[in-house]
Amino acid sequence: MIPRLLAAPAPGWTADTDVVVIGSGIAGLVTALRCRPHGRVLLVTKALLDAGSTRWAQGGIAAALAADDDPGEHLADTLTAGVGLCDEAAVRVLVTEGPDAVRRLIELGAQFDRAADGSIALTREGGHRRRRIAHAGGDATGAEISRALRAALKDADIEVVEHALVLDLLKDAAGRAAGVTLHVMGEGQPGGVGAVRARAVVLATGGLGQVFSATTNPDVSTGDGVALALRAGAEVTDLEFVQFHPTVLWLGDGARGQQPLVSEAVRGEGAHLVDASGTRFMVGRHELAELAPRDVVAKGIMSRMRETGEPHMLLDGRHLGARMWERRFPTILAACRDRGIDPVTEPIPVVPAAHYASGGVRTDLFGRTSVPGLYACGEVACTGVHGANRLASNSLLEGLVFAERIAAALPGDLGAAAGEPEPPRGAQGLVHPDARAEIQRIMTAYAGVLRAADGLAAAARELARLAATAPARAAEPGVAAWEATNLLTVASAIVAAAGRRTETRGSHWREDHPDRDDDAWRGHLVTRLADGGLTTTYEGMAIR
């Protein structure tokens, strides 16, 4: 059974604040900075401040900044990529508030690459019909944004706790979020499990890519925020839509863990996808060819691999020239050369790998979840912006825009302050740490890019077996067991939703149901965790 509370020692220390923010990517850092005027802020992060997914973002941040662009066109491209499941109101917020939010990010110190006339240099990525991707350091946009936000944090009087794994949400007697329990590791910080009492809790914990064997996500991306939210009784939406980035550097059969990303911007600058014979197989599959939305390109690559029997496809950017690679893509160039591949003189072997969760903890337009006092922002959240497939470079923008909206809502929401936290009760057995590799194997085999009923049913059975054997194996509380338990919780929820949605839409590809079915499936799957286990219900959308 999926636990309703992680087994952990009783909190040995307590801290008090007004707002506790969990996570240090763009969503967490901006939320902390913008909430600081409204009270004390404690920022908690699982590793170091710069260890989250934001620093790995290569392509950039999308916004209608150019004179020949407008939010309406950005909205249309986002809705197209989302394949009928975007919340149009949320997308409108994203694209209309996005340009000014990027300008405020620049005011905080972020330095984007500039064109010869001094304007922000913009590029194109898959699914965008305009050049609207702002980038920094060529292909080091996330690292520059993270640097600027961390520098601003130093002057903001915000307390930071690093190397802290959040465990569970604390609630008051009325069911309102009243803080979190967490485990702090390392010297110079409070040791062991403690409790942070707060008037508001913001989840900005990032993604869940480590649920699969190969991913672009860092090791810390074990779905902790989604698992915590489920245990707290929050609604989680559209978890079946896990986006697989189409161009990840192929490291050989059986490669595991975080894989090097080859940014979509490489294709935006003119690189081509080809098979071993040199055929541009995306031409004719979509009007935008290599710049089709990511789900289309990922499916195109997988289909061509099946047709040819090849273990990977090739990204050919030799015609871009050495100067373009060195100036525009220095990070990717170095990563490839470190592995014996020179993109200047040879094509790059690429395959799809787990990249981004379009679903997550369900929120309104101000980041509020279904649990009062609990907010979510960034990849952990489902604001409705992405629908069935995220448009390239909308992720950084979403974290930025909705972090500011949480801060805007907070003064009014804090009036309903939480009472005293109730002591945690009802902890159940943890999954043994060695289950992590087994969970990843199951998910990669049965719930990856290609899915079908038989495989998803097998995944559900094998995950249920792991959950059922957890009490007997009696894993000791600790980071490895807590992460494995979170991964099992999230994997089980993904499989339940993927098994329920009997159609192909966006990043959810059912081989046994290859067509989109708006009559039956133009809506959302909402997952909850109760004493009886996970439940997934369907909520249809009005067809406009």
Solvent accessible surface area in square Angstrom, and as a share of the most:
residue,aa,sasa,rsa
1,M,124,0.55
2,I,16,0.08
3,P,4,0.02
4,R,70,0.26
5,L,25,0.13
6,L,6,0.03
7,A,23,0.18
8,A,40,0.31
9,P,78,0.49
10,A,89,0.69
11,P,52,0.33
12,G,70,0.67
13,W,52,0.18
14,T,75,0.44
15,A,33,0.25
16,D,75,0.39
17,T,9,0.05
18,D,15,0.08
19,V,0,0.00
20,V,0,0.00
21,V,0,0.00
22,I,6,0.03
23,G,9,0.09
24,S,9,0.06
25,G,17,0.16
26,I,9,0.05
27,A,7,0.05
28,G,0,0.00
29,L,0,0.00
30,V,0,0.00
31,T,0,0.00
32,A,0,0.00
33,L,21,0.11
34,R,66,0.24
35,C,0,0.00
36,R,65,0.24
37,P,108,0.68
38,H,68,0.30
39,G,19,0.18
40,R,125,0.46
41,V,6,0.03
42,L,7,0.03
43,L,0,0.00
44,V,0,0.00
45,T,8,0.05
46,K,37,0.16
47,A,22,0.17
48,L,90,0.45
49,L,32,0.16
50,D,46,0.24
51,A,24,0.18
52,G,20,0.19
53,S,38,0.24
54,T,13,0.07
55,R,98,0.36
56,W,110,0.39
57,A,27,0.21
58,Q,20,0.09
59,G,11,0.10
60,G,4,0.04
61,I,0,0.00
62,A,0,0.00
63,A,0,0.00
64,A,10,0.08
65,L,32,0.16
66,A,27,0.21
67,A,117,0.91
68,D,93,0.48
69,D,14,0.07
70,D,62,0.32
71,P,44,0.28
72,G,41,0.40
73,E,56,0.25
74,H,0,0.00
75,L,16,0.08
76,A,51,0.40
77,D,7,0.04
78,T,2,0.01
79,L,49,0.24
80,T,88,0.51
81,A,1,0.01
82,G,0,0.00
83,V,29,0.16
84,G,21,0.20
85,L,0,0.00
86,C,9,0.06
87,D,57,0.29
88,E,47,0.21
89,A,52,0.40
90,A,0,0.00
91,V,0,0.00
92,R,118,0.43
93,V,19,0.11
94,L,0,0.00
95,V,2,0.01
96,T,72,0.42
97,E,61,0.27
98,G,0,0.00
99,P,11,0.07
100,D,72,0.37
101,A,0,0.00
102,V,0,0.00
103,R,108,0.39
104,R,91,0.33
105,L,0,0.00
106,I,45,0.23
107,E,142,0.64
108,L,49,0.24
109,G,30,0.28
110,A,2,0.02
111,Q,130,0.58
112,F,10,0.04
113,D,39,0.20
114,R,126,0.46
115,A,45,0.35
116,A,120,0.93
117,D,119,0.62
118,G,42,0.41
119,S,55,0.35
120,I,30,0.15
121,A,20,0.16
122,L,30,0.15
123,T,1,0.00
124,R,59,0.22
125,E,1,0.01
126,G,1,0.01
127,G,7,0.06
128,H,0,0.00
129,R,126,0.46
130,R,83,0.30
131,R,118,0.43
132,R,0,0.00
133,I,0,0.00
134,A,0,0.00
135,H,11,0.05
136,A,0,0.00
137,G,45,0.43
138,G,4,0.04
139,D,2,0.01
140,A,31,0.24
141,T,0,0.00
142,G,0,0.00
143,A,43,0.34
144,E,30,0.13
145,I,0,0.00
146,S,3,0.02
147,R,97,0.36
148,A,1,0.01
149,L,0,0.00
150,R,64,0.23
151,A,46,0.35
152,A,20,0.16
153,L,8,0.04
154,K,175,0.74
155,D,130,0.67
156,A,22,0.17
157,D,110,0.57
158,I,18,0.09
159,E,115,0.52
160,V,39,0.22
161,V,10,0.06
162,E,45,0.20
163,H,70,0.31
164,A,2,0.01
165,L,2,0.01
166,V,5,0.03
167,L,3,0.01
168,D,8,0.04
169,L,18,0.09
170,L,10,0.05
171,K,62,0.26
172,D,15,0.08
173,A,94,0.73
174,A,94,0.73
175,G,26,0.25
176,R,31,0.11
177,A,0,0.00
178,A,2,0.01
179,G,0,0.00
180,V,0,0.00
181,T,10,0.06
182,L,1,0.01
183,H,37,0.16
184,V,2,0.01
185,M,58,0.26
186,G,55,0.53
187,E,176,0.79
188,G,81,0.77
189,Q,67,0.30
190,P,61,0.38
191,G,54,0.52
192,G,28,0.27
193,V,11,0.06
194,G,0,0.00
195,A,11,0.08
196,V,1,0.00
197,R,84,0.31
198,A,8,0.06
199,R,82,0.30
200,A,0,0.00
201,V,0,0.00
202,V,0,0.00
203,L,0,0.00
204,A,8,0.06
205,T,36,0.21
206,G,23,0.22
207,G,3,0.03
208,L,3,0.02
209,G,4,0.03
210,Q,5,0.02
211,V,0,0.00
212,F,4,0.02
213,S,5,0.03
214,A,30,0.24
215,T,0,0.00
216,T,11,0.06
217,N,8,0.04
218,P,10,0.06
219,D,94,0.49
220,V,41,0.24
221,S,5,0.03
222,T,0,0.00
223,G,3,0.03
224,D,9,0.05
225,G,0,0.00
226,V,4,0.03
227,A,0,0.00
228,L,1,0.00
229,A,0,0.00
230,L,0,0.00
231,R,10,0.04
232,A,8,0.07
233,G,36,0.35
234,A,0,0.00
235,E,34,0.15
236,V,1,0.00
237,T,4,0.02
238,D,3,0.02
239,L,4,0.02
240,E,0,0.00
241,F,0,0.00
242,V,2,0.01
243,Q,0,0.00
244,F,19,0.08
245,H,1,0.00
246,P,0,0.00
247,T,0,0.00
248,V,1,0.00
249,L,2,0.01
250,W,66,0.23
251,L,76,0.38
252,G,21,0.20
253,D,127,0.66
254,G,51,0.49
255,A,28,0.21
256,R,158,0.58
257,G,21,0.20
258,Q,59,0.26
259,Q,11,0.05
260,P,23,0.14
261,L,26,0.13
262,V,1,0.01
263,S,3,0.02
264,E,1,0.01
265,A,1,0.01
266,V,0,0.00
267,R,4,0.02
268,G,11,0.11
269,E,38,0.17
270,G,29,0.27
271,A,2,0.01
272,H,55,0.25
273,L,0,0.00
274,V,12,0.07
275,D,2,0.01
276,A,76,0.59
277,S,92,0.59
278,G,47,0.45
279,T,66,0.38
280,R,91,0.33
281,F,12,0.05
282,M,0,0.00
283,V,85,0.49
284,G,78,0.75
285,R,94,0.34
286,H,53,0.24
287,E,139,0.62
288,L,34,0.17
289,A,15,0.12
290,E,8,0.04
291,L,23,0.12
292,A,0,0.00
293,P,13,0.08
294,R,15,0.06
295,D,12,0.06
296,V,40,0.23
297,V,0,0.00
298,A,5,0.04
299,K,38,0.16
300,G,4,0.04
301,I,0,0.00
302,M,39,0.17
303,S,26,0.17
304,R,55,0.20
305,M,32,0.14
306,R,146,0.53
307,E,105,0.47
308,T,52,0.30
309,G,66,0.64
310,E,40,0.18
311,P,63,0.39
312,H,36,0.16
313,M,0,0.00
314,L,33,0.17
315,L,1,0.00
316,D,21,0.11
317,G,1,0.01
318,R,111,0.41
319,H,108,0.48
320,L,29,0.14
321,G,27,0.26
322,A,44,0.34
323,R,180,0.66
324,M,40,0.18
325,W,0,0.00
326,E,95,0.42
327,R,130,0.47
328,R,7,0.03
329,F,0,0.00
330,P,51,0.32
331,T,64,0.37
332,I,1,0.01
333,L,10,0.05
334,A,54,0.42
335,A,25,0.19
336,C,1,0.01
337,R,105,0.38
338,D,116,0.60
339,R,114,0.42
340,G,66,0.63
341,I,25,0.12
342,D,37,0.19
343,P,1,0.00
344,V,30,0.17
345,T,92,0.53
346,E,65,0.29
347,P,32,0.20
348,I,1,0.00
349,P,18,0.11
350,V,0,0.00
351,V,26,0.15
352,P,17,0.11
353,A,4,0.03
354,A,0,0.00
355,H,27,0.12
356,Y,15,0.06
357,A,4,0.03
358,S,2,0.02
359,G,1,0.01
360,G,0,0.00
361,V,0,0.00
362,R,67,0.25
363,T,18,0.10
364,D,58,0.30
365,L,51,0.25
366,F,66,0.27
367,G,0,0.00
368,R,88,0.32
369,T,17,0.10
370,S,59,0.38
371,V,9,0.05
372,P,76,0.48
373,G,8,0.07
374,L,1,0.01
375,Y,4,0.01
376,A,0,0.00
377,C,0,0.00
378,G,6,0.06
379,E,23,0.10
380,V,2,0.01
381,A,2,0.02
382,C,14,0.09
383,T,7,0.04
384,G,12,0.11
385,V,0,0.00
386,H,6,0.03
387,G,6,0.06
388,A,0,0.00
389,N,1,0.00
390,R,8,0.03
391,L,2,0.01
392,A,1,0.01
393,S,7,0.05
394,N,0,0.00
395,S,27,0.17
396,L,10,0.05
397,L,0,0.00
398,E,1,0.00
399,G,1,0.01
400,L,1,0.01
401,V,2,0.01
402,F,0,0.00
403,A,0,0.00
404,E,27,0.12
405,R,32,0.12
406,I,0,0.00
407,A,6,0.05
408,A,71,0.55
409,A,11,0.08
410,L,0,0.00
411,P,66,0.42
412,G,64,0.61
413,D,29,0.15
414,L,8,0.04
415,G,69,0.66
416,A,61,0.47
417,A,54,0.42
418,A,23,0.17
419,G,42,0.40
420,E,128,0.57
421,P,29,0.18
422,E,74,0.33
423,P,78,0.49
424,P,63,0.39
425,R,173,0.63
426,G,55,0.53
427,A,53,0.41
428,Q,71,0.32
429,G,29,0.28
430,L,3,0.01
431,V,6,0.03
432,H,59,0.27
433,P,48,0.30
434,D,82,0.43
435,A,5,0.04
436,R,56,0.20
437,A,69,0.54
438,E,50,0.22
439,I,0,0.00
440,Q,24,0.11
441,R,103,0.38
442,I,0,0.00
443,M,0,0.00
444,T,67,0.39
445,A,62,0.48
446,Y,59,0.22
447,A,0,0.00
448,G,8,0.07
449,V,19,0.11
450,L,34,0.17
451,R,3,0.01
452,A,30,0.24
453,A,50,0.39
454,D,121,0.63
455,G,16,0.16
456,L,5,0.02
457,A,45,0.35
458,A,15,0.11
459,A,0,0.00
460,A,48,0.37
461,R,158,0.58
462,E,37,0.16
463,L,2,0.01
464,A,60,0.46
465,R,115,0.42
466,L,18,0.09
467,A,8,0.06
468,A,70,0.54
469,T,55,0.32
470,A,6,0.05
471,P,87,0.55
472,A,92,0.71
473,R,120,0.44
474,A,70,0.54
475,A,14,0.11
476,E,139,0.62
477,P,57,0.36
478,G,24,0.23
479,V,42,0.24
480,A,55,0.43
481,A,1,0.01
482,W,4,0.01
483,E,19,0.08
484,A,0,0.00
485,T,0,0.00
486,N,1,0.00
487,L,0,0.00
488,L,2,0.01
489,T,0,0.00
490,V,0,0.00
491,A,0,0.00
492,S,20,0.13
493,A,0,0.00
494,I,0,0.00
495,V,5,0.03
496,A,41,0.32
497,A,1,0.01
498,A,0,0.00
499,G,32,0.31
500,R,102,0.37
501,R,0,0.00
502,T,49,0.28
503,E,1,0.00
504,T,15,0.09
505,R,2,0.01
506,G,4,0.04
507,S,12,0.08
508,H,0,0.00
509,W,38,0.13
510,R,3,0.01
511,E,64,0.29
512,D,61,0.31
513,H,71,0.32
514,P,86,0.54
515,D,105,0.54
516,R,117,0.43
517,D,53,0.28
518,D,47,0.25
519,D,139,0.72
520,A,50,0.39
521,W,29,0.10
522,R,39,0.14
523,G,0,0.00
524,H,27,0.12
525,L,1,0.00
526,V,0,0.00
527,T,2,0.01
528,R,74,0.27
529,L,6,0.03
530,A,51,0.40
531,D,109,0.57
532,G,78,0.75
533,G,11,0.11
534,L,44,0.22
535,T,69,0.40
536,T,23,0.14
537,T,60,0.35
538,Y,71,0.27
539,E,62,0.28
540,G,55,0.53
541,M,50,0.22
542,A,87,0.67
543,I,117,0.59
544,R,220,0.80
